[in-house]
Amino acid sequence: MNIISISIPQSLEGKITQTNNIEICLCIGCKTYLKHEVLVDIYHTHDEYDGILTMYYNHRILRCINCDLISYQDKTVNSEYVDQIGEEDDGTPIWEENELIQVYPLRDNETAFSKEFEKILPEEIYSTYEEVITALNNKMPLLTGLGLRTLLEQIVKYFGKFDDLGIILTQFEEDGYISTKQRALLDDIRYLGNDAAHRADPKSRKDLILHLKVLENLIQQLFVYYKLEEESQKK
């Protein structure tokens, strides 16, 4: 990918370079860690407290080498957190920079999209799943809670024969598709959505990730099981 032109403010002139460097980061398109080409690298420093402290900034535009998805990366280094970890043969110090790195759109390895789900879920359910992940990664707990409740309802009603979510879950439990303990966890997600909608009661990120994992496990149980069952029946 070649950059034809870029408009920059006068204050950043001389600080922007086009590079051939490579960064490895989580791609939200490919749903895995991949090499990213650094298309543009903006580097500048800022002294604080009369020069006692120096901040080093890198603002980068990245391109995934697999899917071409563009990301924006911020790197910040505080001069107080740069440690010497050794020396070259000629005595030149080797420094380790304890960088603070943030990549946008926001992404999180713990809540990375499951690429396998894209293959097994109906399009409308996978779309909701993506929205839940996006809301969670962007620190929107109320929307995440509502999304988890919606995702649960879509998953269960895809297989259930009733309109009432509670009745379907009871049927699943009686038929052995889910355990009693799992039923209790799914009920928690039902109430989670209600709390988010009616009480504006956000849950902690830890709780939201736990509920997401419960639904991902349910997806594996139901959609993978039914897919295998359908394939065996065709044979």
Secondary structure, 3 states (H helix, E strand, C coil): CCCCCCCCCHHHCCCEEECCCEEEEEECCCCEEEEEEEEEEEEEEEEECCCCEEEEEEEEEEEECCCCCEEEEEEEEEHHHEEEEEECCCCCEEEEECCEEEEECCCCHHHCCCHHHHHHCCHHHHHHHHHHHHHHHCCCHHHHHHHHHHHHHHHHHHHCCCCCHHHHHHHHHHHCCCCHHHHHHHHHHHHHHHHHHHCCCCCCHHHHHHHHHHHHHHHHHHHHHHHHHHHHHHC
